[in-house]
Amino acid sequence: MAVSDRDREYMRRLGELKAESHREAQERHLALPIEERLRRSWELYLRFRSTVDQSAREDDPSPFYDRARALGLYRP
């Protein structure tokens, strides 16, 4: 099935809008204080860690958060 130029233009524009949406979300995230960003990150990790095969992970994030707590950047 052939793809029309109209379809290509629509998909290109959709891609641009999605990319802009991601840029805006990233800007909002980076504008948050580091403590809030770490708190949200840790919550996501806790929420979804059971869905990930932990035996396949080589990069346990716990030491990262332990260090952040030790530096006073984050309090759970």
Order of alpha helices (4+ residues) and beta strands (2+ residues): alpha-alpha-alpha
